[in-house]
Amino acid sequence: MPIPAECPGCHKRFKANDKLVGKKVKCPQCGGVIEIRSPTPVPVPAPSLAGLVEGAATTTAPGEKPRKTCPACGSALAGAAVLCIDCGFDLRTGQKVEVGPSSAAAPVDDEEKVPRRRKKRRRERSGELSQGMAFLWGCVMASFGASIGILIWWAVAYFTWTEWAVIALVLGALSGTGMQIGYAHD
């Protein structure tokens, strides 16, 4: 059952998995750390004396689902619940469920480290450059392309004694092509 949560930084509202209760997760919008808390139980109204008189037929309000309480911790459960989200008591077996750490409930620090390690290993295997090195290599290749364009411009101006504006466009295209080749990203 999803649990409503709100980021204290950007006030983005979203629904978190109930397995994340008590864990810290990252906000999908701003990246801030949010602690997922269990929802506050809906207060059940105190029984009135009218319900005792003449054996009242129902103990819940019309349209409201009947509520149960957890035998282990006493917290309110939904009518069809078979597992207490507060203590982990399983109503079918009568035992508390022990859950080990899952990958979805990993601490924020471990979530950030694992993808970086995988990405680094993938780059090393494929020979892909890091983003900073790819940018520098792109700048070198752009300079090389621009140098070729400058040489063409100089040769045309020197041998024809005229300057053509279209060569400036070719110079820009060569520089941009050099950056695209050097950066090697689509």
Order of alpha helices (4+ residues) and beta strands (2+ residues): beta-beta-beta-beta-beta-beta-beta-beta-alpha-alpha-alpha
